[in-house]
Amino acid sequence: MQPLTVLFFGPQGAGKGTQVQLLIEVLKKRSDRGIIHIDMGQLLRNMIAAGGHTASLTNEIVGIGKRMPDFMPIYLTTDALVKQFTGEEHIIADGLARGPDQTRGWDDAMVFYKRPDYHIISLELSEEESIKRLVKRGRSDDTEDAIKQRLSWHKAEVEPQLDFLESQGRTVHRIDGSPDIETVHKNILAALKLSQ
């Protein structure tokens, strides 16, 4: 199997984390390549857990549902690629390209690493459905105000990044995120031409 590079988009609650894990499981079964998984939410939570000055400033921003300044996701993504990527692995990324500089940083990195033909999976979900799912999830940073704040910046800041990437000729697959997990997973595999 050729190495696959996939960047996931979708509002909070669209099930990105679940779909990323399902895709990783498929790749592990069907390919002997390593997998680099860049999960920005997890990288930020790890940074907060490690403590220190940067951690407390990061925690302030994440705690109120605001977007991190672009330098931080760019740094964390770059750090992961520079330290882990040998050119052979699959790359699965989630929580990146959330502003113009991040998006250009990611795209520049993919061109540099000779992966300009990456796929973008955008899970589409209505705001009402997002809120319903997130409240049910019950994570400590999922207060209704924080959720609404994140959804409003997703619409204002993140969705334009998809348009920008499409204008650069990148492949964007828009997948309905509202059906059950298995249906969404099958639709993602079909879009990536991984259906059995």
PyMOL commands that place a pseudoatom at each C-alpha (Angstrom):
pseudoatom trace, name=CA, resn=MET, resi=1, chain=A, elem=C, hetatm=0, pos=[0.000, 0.000, 0.000]
pseudoatom trace, name=CA, resn=GLN, resi=2, chain=A, elem=C, hetatm=0, pos=[1.224, 3.489, -0.871]
pseudoatom trace, name=CA, resn=PRO, resi=3, chain=A, elem=C, hetatm=0, pos=[1.729, 5.762, 2.142]
pseudoatom trace, name=CA, resn=LEU, resi=4, chain=A, elem=C, hetatm=0, pos=[-1.451, 7.660, 2.923]
pseudoatom trace, name=CA, resn=THR, resi=5, chain=A, elem=C, hetatm=0, pos=[-1.661, 11.157, 4.347]
pseudoatom trace, name=CA, resn=VAL, resi=6, chain=A, elem=C, hetatm=0, pos=[-5.022, 12.310, 5.705]
pseudoatom trace, name=CA, resn=LEU, resi=7, chain=A, elem=C, hetatm=0, pos=[-5.938, 15.567, 7.435]
pseudoatom trace, name=CA, resn=PHE, resi=8, chain=A, elem=C, hetatm=0, pos=[-9.254, 15.484, 9.335]
pseudoatom trace, name=CA, resn=PHE, resi=9, chain=A, elem=C, hetatm=0, pos=[-11.603, 18.451, 9.708]
pseudoatom trace, name=CA, resn=GLY, resi=10, chain=A, elem=C, hetatm=0, pos=[-14.979, 18.722, 11.396]
pseudoatom trace, name=CA, resn=PRO, resi=11, chain=A, elem=C, hetatm=0, pos=[-16.705, 20.609, 14.189]
pseudoatom trace, name=CA, resn=GLN, resi=12, chain=A, elem=C, hetatm=0, pos=[-16.478, 19.453, 17.801]
pseudoatom trace, name=CA, resn=GLY, resi=13, chain=A, elem=C, hetatm=0, pos=[-18.680, 16.395, 18.274]
pseudoatom trace, name=CA, resn=ALA, resi=14, chain=A, elem=C, hetatm=0, pos=[-18.467, 15.225, 14.653]
pseudoatom trace, name=CA, resn=GLY, resi=15, chain=A, elem=C, hetatm=0, pos=[-16.661, 12.080, 15.802]
pseudoatom trace, name=CA, resn=LYS, resi=16, chain=A, elem=C, hetatm=0, pos=[-13.237, 12.903, 14.344]
pseudoatom trace, name=CA, resn=GLY, resi=17, chain=A, elem=C, hetatm=0, pos=[-11.360, 11.123, 17.127]
pseudoatom trace, name=CA, resn=THR, resi=18, chain=A, elem=C, hetatm=0, pos=[-13.370, 7.921, 16.676]
pseudoatom trace, name=CA, resn=GLN, resi=19, chain=A, elem=C, hetatm=0, pos=[-13.032, 7.978, 12.884]
pseudoatom trace, name=CA, resn=VAL, resi=20, chain=A, elem=C, hetatm=0, pos=[-9.285, 8.655, 13.097]
pseudoatom trace, name=CA, resn=GLN, resi=21, chain=A, elem=C, hetatm=0, pos=[-8.863, 5.610, 15.375]
pseudoatom trace, name=CA, resn=LEU, resi=22, chain=A, elem=C, hetatm=0, pos=[-10.936, 3.399, 13.051]
pseudoatom trace, name=CA, resn=LEU, resi=23, chain=A, elem=C, hetatm=0, pos=[-8.850, 4.498, 10.055]
pseudoatom trace, name=CA, resn=ILE, resi=24, chain=A, elem=C, hetatm=0, pos=[-5.608, 3.846, 11.965]
pseudoatom trace, name=CA, resn=GLU, resi=25, chain=A, elem=C, hetatm=0, pos=[-6.841, 0.318, 12.802]
pseudoatom trace, name=CA, resn=VAL, resi=26, chain=A, elem=C, hetatm=0, pos=[-7.552, -0.353, 9.116]
pseudoatom trace, name=CA, resn=LEU, resi=27, chain=A, elem=C, hetatm=0, pos=[-4.084, 0.891, 8.127]
pseudoatom trace, name=CA, resn=LYS, resi=28, chain=A, elem=C, hetatm=0, pos=[-2.421, -1.268, 10.815]
pseudoatom trace, name=CA, resn=LYS, resi=29, chain=A, elem=C, hetatm=0, pos=[-4.217, -4.370, 9.494]
pseudoatom trace, name=CA, resn=ARG, resi=30, chain=A, elem=C, hetatm=0, pos=[-3.586, -3.739, 5.805]
pseudoatom trace, name=CA, resn=SER, resi=31, chain=A, elem=C, hetatm=0, pos=[-0.127, -2.202, 5.779]
pseudoatom trace, name=CA, resn=ASP, resi=32, chain=A, elem=C, hetatm=0, pos=[3.192, -2.787, 7.493]
pseudoatom trace, name=CA, resn=ARG, resi=33, chain=A, elem=C, hetatm=0, pos=[4.107, 0.909, 7.361]
pseudoatom trace, name=CA, resn=GLY, resi=34, chain=A, elem=C, hetatm=0, pos=[4.376, 2.872, 10.574]
pseudoatom trace, name=CA, resn=ILE, resi=35, chain=A, elem=C, hetatm=0, pos=[1.738, 5.504, 11.356]
pseudoatom trace, name=CA, resn=ILE, resi=36, chain=A, elem=C, hetatm=0, pos=[2.402, 9.021, 12.579]
pseudoatom trace, name=CA, resn=HIS, resi=37, chain=A, elem=C, hetatm=0, pos=[-0.725, 10.298, 14.304]
pseudoatom trace, name=CA, resn=ILE, resi=38, chain=A, elem=C, hetatm=0, pos=[-0.705, 14.023, 14.998]
pseudoatom trace, name=CA, resn=ASP, resi=39, chain=A, elem=C, hetatm=0, pos=[-3.629, 14.740, 17.347]
pseudoatom trace, name=CA, resn=MET, resi=40, chain=A, elem=C, hetatm=0, pos=[-3.393, 18.417, 18.247]
pseudoatom trace, name=CA, resn=GLY, resi=41, chain=A, elem=C, hetatm=0, pos=[-5.912, 18.229, 21.107]
pseudoatom trace, name=CA, resn=GLN, resi=42, chain=A, elem=C, hetatm=0, pos=[-3.934, 15.418, 22.714]
pseudoatom trace, name=CA, resn=LEU, resi=43, chain=A, elem=C, hetatm=0, pos=[-0.594, 17.185, 22.145]
pseudoatom trace, name=CA, resn=LEU, resi=44, chain=A, elem=C, hetatm=0, pos=[-1.969, 20.287, 23.894]
pseudoatom trace, name=CA, resn=ARG, resi=45, chain=A, elem=C, hetatm=0, pos=[-3.390, 18.202, 26.765]
pseudoatom trace, name=CA, resn=ASN, resi=46, chain=A, elem=C, hetatm=0, pos=[0.016, 16.493, 27.142]
pseudoatom trace, name=CA, resn=MET, resi=47, chain=A, elem=C, hetatm=0, pos=[1.684, 19.900, 27.269]
pseudoatom trace, name=CA, resn=ILE, resi=48, chain=A, elem=C, hetatm=0, pos=[-0.745, 21.112, 29.959]
pseudoatom trace, name=CA, resn=ALA, resi=49, chain=A, elem=C, hetatm=0, pos=[-0.195, 17.918, 31.990]
pseudoatom trace, name=CA, resn=ALA, resi=50, chain=A, elem=C, hetatm=0, pos=[3.593, 18.408, 31.856]
pseudoatom trace, name=CA, resn=GLY, resi=51, chain=A, elem=C, hetatm=0, pos=[3.250, 21.690, 33.784]
pseudoatom trace, name=CA, resn=GLY, resi=52, chain=A, elem=C, hetatm=0, pos=[5.290, 24.875, 33.563]
pseudoatom trace, name=CA, resn=HIS, resi=53, chain=A, elem=C, hetatm=0, pos=[4.757, 28.397, 32.272]
pseudoatom trace, name=CA, resn=THR, resi=54, chain=A, elem=C, hetatm=0, pos=[3.755, 27.424, 28.691]
pseudoatom trace, name=CA, resn=ALA, resi=55, chain=A, elem=C, hetatm=0, pos=[1.385, 24.795, 30.110]
pseudoatom trace, name=CA, resn=SER, resi=56, chain=A, elem=C, hetatm=0, pos=[-0.482, 27.274, 32.320]
pseudoatom trace, name=CA, resn=LEU, resi=57, chain=A, elem=C, hetatm=0, pos=[-0.842, 29.805, 29.474]
pseudoatom trace, name=CA, resn=THR, resi=58, chain=A, elem=C, hetatm=0, pos=[-2.061, 27.010, 27.157]
pseudoatom trace, name=CA, resn=ASN, resi=59, chain=A, elem=C, hetatm=0, pos=[-4.540, 25.856, 29.807]
pseudoatom trace, name=CA, resn=GLU, resi=60, chain=A, elem=C, hetatm=0, pos=[-6.019, 29.377, 30.067]
pseudoatom trace, name=CA, resn=ILE, resi=61, chain=A, elem=C, hetatm=0, pos=[-6.745, 29.448, 26.316]
pseudoatom trace, name=CA, resn=VAL, resi=62, chain=A, elem=C, hetatm=0, pos=[-8.015, 25.863, 26.019]
pseudoatom trace, name=CA, resn=GLY, resi=63, chain=A, elem=C, hetatm=0, pos=[-10.141, 26.291, 29.153]
pseudoatom trace, name=CA, resn=ILE, resi=64, chain=A, elem=C, hetatm=0, pos=[-12.246, 29.073, 27.604]
pseudoatom trace, name=CA, resn=GLY, resi=65, chain=A, elem=C, hetatm=0, pos=[-12.588, 27.321, 24.237]
pseudoatom trace, name=CA, resn=LYS, resi=66, chain=A, elem=C, hetatm=0, pos=[-10.397, 29.771, 22.326]
pseudoatom trace, name=CA, resn=ARG, resi=67, chain=A, elem=C, hetatm=0, pos=[-8.069, 28.842, 19.466]
pseudoatom trace, name=CA, resn=MET, resi=68, chain=A, elem=C, hetatm=0, pos=[-4.360, 28.528, 20.251]
pseudoatom trace, name=CA, resn=PRO, resi=69, chain=A, elem=C, hetatm=0, pos=[-2.089, 31.098, 18.579]
pseudoatom trace, name=CA, resn=ASP, resi=70, chain=A, elem=C, hetatm=0, pos=[-0.859, 29.632, 15.302]
pseudoatom trace, name=CA, resn=PHE, resi=71, chain=A, elem=C, hetatm=0, pos=[2.782, 29.322, 16.369]
pseudoatom trace, name=CA, resn=MET, resi=72, chain=A, elem=C, hetatm=0, pos=[1.975, 26.547, 18.858]
pseudoatom trace, name=CA, resn=PRO, resi=73, chain=A, elem=C, hetatm=0, pos=[0.221, 24.025, 16.549]
pseudoatom trace, name=CA, resn=ILE, resi=74, chain=A, elem=C, hetatm=0, pos=[2.843, 24.811, 13.870]
pseudoatom trace, name=CA, resn=TYR, resi=75, chain=A, elem=C, hetatm=0, pos=[5.621, 24.095, 16.403]
pseudoatom trace, name=CA, resn=LEU, resi=76, chain=A, elem=C, hetatm=0, pos=[3.997, 20.874, 17.698]
pseudoatom trace, name=CA, resn=THR, resi=77, chain=A, elem=C, hetatm=0, pos=[3.309, 19.558, 14.169]
pseudoatom trace, name=CA, resn=THR, resi=78, chain=A, elem=C, hetatm=0, pos=[6.797, 20.439, 12.955]
pseudoatom trace, name=CA, resn=ASP, resi=79, chain=A, elem=C, hetatm=0, pos=[8.365, 18.865, 16.045]
pseudoatom trace, name=CA, resn=ALA, resi=80, chain=A, elem=C, hetatm=0, pos=[6.451, 15.596, 15.491]
pseudoatom trace, name=CA, resn=LEU, resi=81, chain=A, elem=C, hetatm=0, pos=[7.374, 15.409, 11.788]
pseudoatom trace, name=CA, resn=VAL, resi=82, chain=A, elem=C, hetatm=0, pos=[11.041, 16.351, 12.225]
pseudoatom trace, name=CA, resn=LYS, resi=83, chain=A, elem=C, hetatm=0, pos=[11.532, 13.822, 15.045]
pseudoatom trace, name=CA, resn=GLN, resi=84, chain=A, elem=C, hetatm=0, pos=[9.414, 10.908, 13.757]
pseudoatom trace, name=CA, resn=PHE, resi=85, chain=A, elem=C, hetatm=0, pos=[8.933, 11.006, 9.980]
pseudoatom trace, name=CA, resn=THR, resi=86, chain=A, elem=C, hetatm=0, pos=[11.262, 8.871, 7.838]
pseudoatom trace, name=CA, resn=GLY, resi=87, chain=A, elem=C, hetatm=0, pos=[9.323, 9.388, 4.599]
pseudoatom trace, name=CA, resn=GLU, resi=88, chain=A, elem=C, hetatm=0, pos=[7.697, 5.942, 4.704]
pseudoatom trace, name=CA, resn=GLU, resi=89, chain=A, elem=C, hetatm=0, pos=[4.915, 6.264, 7.295]
pseudoatom trace, name=CA, resn=HIS, resi=90, chain=A, elem=C, hetatm=0, pos=[1.235, 6.990, 6.893]
pseudoatom trace, name=CA, resn=ILE, resi=91, chain=A, elem=C, hetatm=0, pos=[0.408, 10.402, 8.408]
pseudoatom trace, name=CA, resn=ILE, resi=92, chain=A, elem=C, hetatm=0, pos=[-2.990, 10.916, 10.061]
pseudoatom trace, name=CA, resn=ALA, resi=93, chain=A, elem=C, hetatm=0, pos=[-3.589, 14.416, 11.421]
pseudoatom trace, name=CA, resn=ASP, resi=94, chain=A, elem=C, hetatm=0, pos=[-6.475, 15.824, 13.431]
pseudoatom trace, name=CA, resn=GLY, resi=95, chain=A, elem=C, hetatm=0, pos=[-6.936, 19.299, 14.914]
pseudoatom trace, name=CA, resn=LEU, resi=96, chain=A, elem=C, hetatm=0, pos=[-4.517, 21.110, 12.569]
pseudoatom trace, name=CA, resn=ALA, resi=97, chain=A, elem=C, hetatm=0, pos=[-4.918, 23.842, 9.949]
pseudoatom trace, name=CA, resn=ARG, resi=98, chain=A, elem=C, hetatm=0, pos=[-7.230, 25.854, 12.193]
pseudoatom trace, name=CA, resn=GLY, resi=99, chain=A, elem=C, hetatm=0, pos=[-6.089, 29.266, 10.913]
pseudoatom trace, name=CA, resn=PRO, resi=100, chain=A, elem=C, hetatm=0, pos=[-4.367, 30.694, 7.802]
pseudoatom trace, name=CA, resn=ASP, resi=101, chain=A, elem=C, hetatm=0, pos=[-0.799, 30.407, 9.131]
pseudoatom trace, name=CA, resn=GLN, resi=102, chain=A, elem=C, hetatm=0, pos=[-1.340, 26.876, 10.465]
pseudoatom trace, name=CA, resn=THR, resi=103, chain=A, elem=C, hetatm=0, pos=[-2.865, 25.844, 7.150]
pseudoatom trace, name=CA, resn=ARG, resi=104, chain=A, elem=C, hetatm=0, pos=[0.021, 27.255, 5.131]
pseudoatom trace, name=CA, resn=GLY, resi=105, chain=A, elem=C, hetatm=0, pos=[2.465, 25.668, 7.606]
pseudoatom trace, name=CA, resn=TRP, resi=106, chain=A, elem=C, hetatm=0, pos=[0.849, 22.236, 7.196]
pseudoatom trace, name=CA, resn=ASP, resi=107, chain=A, elem=C, hetatm=0, pos=[0.623, 22.552, 3.406]
pseudoatom trace, name=CA, resn=ASP, resi=108, chain=A, elem=C, hetatm=0, pos=[4.251, 23.752, 3.166]
pseudoatom trace, name=CA, resn=ALA, resi=109, chain=A, elem=C, hetatm=0, pos=[5.348, 20.783, 5.313]
pseudoatom trace, name=CA, resn=MET, resi=110, chain=A, elem=C, hetatm=0, pos=[3.487, 18.320, 3.081]
pseudoatom trace, name=CA, resn=VAL, resi=111, chain=A, elem=C, hetatm=0, pos=[5.077, 19.826, -0.051]
pseudoatom trace, name=CA, resn=PHE, resi=112, chain=A, elem=C, hetatm=0, pos=[8.510, 19.737, 1.646]
pseudoatom trace, name=CA, resn=TYR, resi=113, chain=A, elem=C, hetatm=0, pos=[8.009, 16.089, 2.676]
pseudoatom trace, name=CA, resn=LYS, resi=114, chain=A, elem=C, hetatm=0, pos=[6.809, 15.203, -0.860]
pseudoatom trace, name=CA, resn=ARG, resi=115, chain=A, elem=C, hetatm=0, pos=[3.234, 14.468, 0.226]
pseudoatom trace, name=CA, resn=PRO, resi=116, chain=A, elem=C, hetatm=0, pos=[1.331, 17.215, -1.666]
pseudoatom trace, name=CA, resn=ASP, resi=117, chain=A, elem=C, hetatm=0, pos=[-1.347, 14.731, -2.767]
pseudoatom trace, name=CA, resn=TYR, resi=118, chain=A, elem=C, hetatm=0, pos=[-2.760, 14.304, 0.750]
pseudoatom trace, name=CA, resn=HIS, resi=119, chain=A, elem=C, hetatm=0, pos=[-6.466, 13.782, 1.431]
pseudoatom trace, name=CA, resn=ILE, resi=120, chain=A, elem=C, hetatm=0, pos=[-8.694, 15.997, 3.555]
pseudoatom trace, name=CA, resn=ILE, resi=121, chain=A, elem=C, hetatm=0, pos=[-11.700, 14.422, 5.268]
pseudoatom trace, name=CA, resn=SER, resi=122, chain=A, elem=C, hetatm=0, pos=[-14.228, 17.021, 6.398]
pseudoatom trace, name=CA, resn=LEU, resi=123, chain=A, elem=C, hetatm=0, pos=[-16.923, 15.549, 8.654]
pseudoatom trace, name=CA, resn=GLU, resi=124, chain=A, elem=C, hetatm=0, pos=[-20.007, 17.751, 8.273]
pseudoatom trace, name=CA, resn=LEU, resi=125, chain=A, elem=C, hetatm=0, pos=[-22.410, 18.148, 11.213]
pseudoatom trace, name=CA, resn=SER, resi=126, chain=A, elem=C, hetatm=0, pos=[-25.072, 20.705, 12.167]
pseudoatom trace, name=CA, resn=GLU, resi=127, chain=A, elem=C, hetatm=0, pos=[-24.492, 22.976, 15.167]
pseudoatom trace, name=CA, resn=GLU, resi=128, chain=A, elem=C, hetatm=0, pos=[-27.502, 21.526, 17.043]
pseudoatom trace, name=CA, resn=GLU, resi=129, chain=A, elem=C, hetatm=0, pos=[-26.215, 17.974, 16.601]
pseudoatom trace, name=CA, resn=SER, resi=130, chain=A, elem=C, hetatm=0, pos=[-22.693, 19.020, 17.666]
pseudoatom trace, name=CA, resn=ILE, resi=131, chain=A, elem=C, hetatm=0, pos=[-23.969, 20.597, 20.895]
pseudoatom trace, name=CA, resn=LYS, resi=132, chain=A, elem=C, hetatm=0, pos=[-26.198, 17.591, 21.654]
pseudoatom trace, name=CA, resn=ARG, resi=133, chain=A, elem=C, hetatm=0, pos=[-23.287, 15.153, 21.228]
pseudoatom trace, name=CA, resn=LEU, resi=134, chain=A, elem=C, hetatm=0, pos=[-20.785, 17.236, 23.200]
pseudoatom trace, name=CA, resn=VAL, resi=135, chain=A, elem=C, hetatm=0, pos=[-23.031, 17.788, 26.203]
pseudoatom trace, name=CA, resn=LYS, resi=136, chain=A, elem=C, hetatm=0, pos=[-23.554, 14.007, 26.310]
pseudoatom trace, name=CA, resn=ARG, resi=137, chain=A, elem=C, hetatm=0, pos=[-19.765, 13.419, 26.192]
pseudoatom trace, name=CA, resn=GLY, resi=138, chain=A, elem=C, hetatm=0, pos=[-19.370, 15.287, 29.490]
pseudoatom trace, name=CA, resn=ARG, resi=139, chain=A, elem=C, hetatm=0, pos=[-15.706, 16.340, 29.319]
pseudoatom trace, name=CA, resn=SER, resi=140, chain=A, elem=C, hetatm=0, pos=[-14.708, 19.056, 31.829]
pseudoatom trace, name=CA, resn=ASP, resi=141, chain=A, elem=C, hetatm=0, pos=[-13.974, 21.602, 29.059]
pseudoatom trace, name=CA, resn=ASP, resi=142, chain=A, elem=C, hetatm=0, pos=[-17.381, 20.890, 27.443]
pseudoatom trace, name=CA, resn=THR, resi=143, chain=A, elem=C, hetatm=0, pos=[-19.485, 23.574, 29.141]
pseudoatom trace, name=CA, resn=GLU, resi=144, chain=A, elem=C, hetatm=0, pos=[-22.236, 24.863, 26.851]
pseudoatom trace, name=CA, resn=ASP, resi=145, chain=A, elem=C, hetatm=0, pos=[-20.560, 28.302, 26.618]
pseudoatom trace, name=CA, resn=ALA, resi=146, chain=A, elem=C, hetatm=0, pos=[-17.175, 26.783, 25.697]
pseudoatom trace, name=CA, resn=ILE, resi=147, chain=A, elem=C, hetatm=0, pos=[-18.880, 24.534, 23.123]
pseudoatom trace, name=CA, resn=LYS, resi=148, chain=A, elem=C, hetatm=0, pos=[-20.703, 27.476, 21.501]
pseudoatom trace, name=CA, resn=GLN, resi=149, chain=A, elem=C, hetatm=0, pos=[-17.469, 29.488, 21.482]
pseudoatom trace, name=CA, resn=ARG, resi=150, chain=A, elem=C, hetatm=0, pos=[-15.572, 26.637, 19.746]
pseudoatom trace, name=CA, resn=LEU, resi=151, chain=A, elem=C, hetatm=0, pos=[-18.349, 26.071, 17.208]
pseudoatom trace, name=CA, resn=SER, resi=152, chain=A, elem=C, hetatm=0, pos=[-18.503, 29.775, 16.337]
pseudoatom trace, name=CA, resn=TRP, resi=153, chain=A, elem=C, hetatm=0, pos=[-14.752, 29.998, 15.741]
pseudoatom trace, name=CA, resn=HIS, resi=154, chain=A, elem=C, hetatm=0, pos=[-14.893, 26.754, 13.772]
pseudoatom trace, name=CA, resn=LYS, resi=155, chain=A, elem=C, hetatm=0, pos=[-17.354, 28.382, 11.391]
pseudoatom trace, name=CA, resn=ALA, resi=156, chain=A, elem=C, hetatm=0, pos=[-15.473, 31.709, 11.211]
pseudoatom trace, name=CA, resn=GLU, resi=157, chain=A, elem=C, hetatm=0, pos=[-11.859, 30.479, 11.218]
pseudoatom trace, name=CA, resn=VAL, resi=158, chain=A, elem=C, hetatm=0, pos=[-11.672, 26.803, 10.272]
pseudoatom trace, name=CA, resn=GLU, resi=159, chain=A, elem=C, hetatm=0, pos=[-14.173, 26.410, 7.448]
pseudoatom trace, name=CA, resn=PRO, resi=160, chain=A, elem=C, hetatm=0, pos=[-12.396, 29.040, 5.301]
pseudoatom trace, name=CA, resn=GLN, resi=161, chain=A, elem=C, hetatm=0, pos=[-9.247, 26.867, 5.541]
pseudoatom trace, name=CA, resn=LEU, resi=162, chain=A, elem=C, hetatm=0, pos=[-11.065, 24.121, 3.632]
pseudoatom trace, name=CA, resn=ASP, resi=163, chain=A, elem=C, hetatm=0, pos=[-11.888, 26.610, 0.859]
pseudoatom trace, name=CA, resn=PHE, resi=164, chain=A, elem=C, hetatm=0, pos=[-8.244, 27.734, 0.779]
pseudoatom trace, name=CA, resn=LEU, resi=165, chain=A, elem=C, hetatm=0, pos=[-6.960, 24.141, 0.533]
pseudoatom trace, name=CA, resn=GLU, resi=166, chain=A, elem=C, hetatm=0, pos=[-9.465, 23.379, -2.239]
pseudoatom trace, name=CA, resn=SER, resi=167, chain=A, elem=C, hetatm=0, pos=[-8.263, 26.476, -4.093]
pseudoatom trace, name=CA, resn=GLN, resi=168, chain=A, elem=C, hetatm=0, pos=[-4.717, 25.026, -3.840]
pseudoatom trace, name=CA, resn=GLY, resi=169, chain=A, elem=C, hetatm=0, pos=[-5.954, 21.894, -5.613]
pseudoatom trace, name=CA, resn=ARG, resi=170, chain=A, elem=C, hetatm=0, pos=[-5.990, 19.686, -2.505]
pseudoatom trace, name=CA, resn=THR, resi=171, chain=A, elem=C, hetatm=0, pos=[-8.484, 16.804, -2.409]
pseudoatom trace, name=CA, resn=VAL, resi=172, chain=A, elem=C, hetatm=0, pos=[-11.335, 17.512, 0.040]
pseudoatom trace, name=CA, resn=HIS, resi=173, chain=A, elem=C, hetatm=0, pos=[-13.869, 14.768, 0.801]
pseudoatom trace, name=CA, resn=ARG, resi=174, chain=A, elem=C, hetatm=0, pos=[-16.967, 16.189, 2.535]
pseudoatom trace, name=CA, resn=ILE, resi=175, chain=A, elem=C, hetatm=0, pos=[-18.545, 13.358, 4.554]
pseudoatom trace, name=CA, resn=ASP, resi=176, chain=A, elem=C, hetatm=0, pos=[-21.877, 13.541, 6.382]
pseudoatom trace, name=CA, resn=GLY, resi=177, chain=A, elem=C, hetatm=0, pos=[-21.011, 13.052, 10.071]
pseudoatom trace, name=CA, resn=SER, resi=178, chain=A, elem=C, hetatm=0, pos=[-24.584, 12.514, 11.265]
pseudoatom trace, name=CA, resn=PRO, resi=179, chain=A, elem=C, hetatm=0, pos=[-25.151, 8.765, 10.547]
pseudoatom trace, name=CA, resn=ASP, resi=180, chain=A, elem=C, hetatm=0, pos=[-23.929, 5.990, 12.848]
pseudoatom trace, name=CA, resn=ILE, resi=181, chain=A, elem=C, hetatm=0, pos=[-20.188, 5.460, 13.373]
pseudoatom trace, name=CA, resn=GLU, resi=182, chain=A, elem=C, hetatm=0, pos=[-19.956, 2.433, 11.066]
pseudoatom trace, name=CA, resn=THR, resi=183, chain=A, elem=C, hetatm=0, pos=[-21.670, 4.204, 8.151]
pseudoatom trace, name=CA, resn=VAL, resi=184, chain=A, elem=C, hetatm=0, pos=[-19.398, 7.245, 8.462]
pseudoatom trace, name=CA, resn=HIS, resi=185, chain=A, elem=C, hetatm=0, pos=[-16.362, 4.921, 8.635]
pseudoatom trace, name=CA, resn=LYS, resi=186, chain=A, elem=C, hetatm=0, pos=[-17.447, 3.080, 5.463]
pseudoatom trace, name=CA, resn=ASN, resi=187, chain=A, elem=C, hetatm=0, pos=[-17.967, 6.407, 3.659]
pseudoatom trace, name=CA, resn=ILE, resi=188, chain=A, elem=C, hetatm=0, pos=[-14.473, 7.559, 4.674]
pseudoatom trace, name=CA, resn=LEU, resi=189, chain=A, elem=C, hetatm=0, pos=[-12.901, 4.296, 3.439]
pseudoatom trace, name=CA, resn=ALA, resi=190, chain=A, elem=C, hetatm=0, pos=[-14.802, 4.663, 0.152]
pseudoatom trace, name=CA, resn=ALA, resi=191, chain=A, elem=C, hetatm=0, pos=[-13.569, 8.255, -0.272]
pseudoatom trace, name=CA, resn=LEU, resi=192, chain=A, elem=C, hetatm=0, pos=[-9.976, 7.120, 0.361]
pseudoatom trace, name=CA, resn=LYS, resi=193, chain=A, elem=C, hetatm=0, pos=[-10.424, 4.143, -2.020]
pseudoatom trace, name=CA, resn=LEU, resi=194, chain=A, elem=C, hetatm=0, pos=[-9.776, 1.724, 0.859]
pseudoatom trace, name=CA, resn=SER, resi=195, chain=A, elem=C, hetatm=0, pos=[-13.076, -0.173, 0.656]
pseudoatom trace, name=CA, resn=GLN, resi=196, chain=A, elem=C, hetatm=0, pos=[-12.639, -3.951, 0.486]
for i in range(1, 196): cmd.bond("trace and resi %d" % i, "trace and resi %d" % (i + 1))
show_as sticks, trace
zoom trace
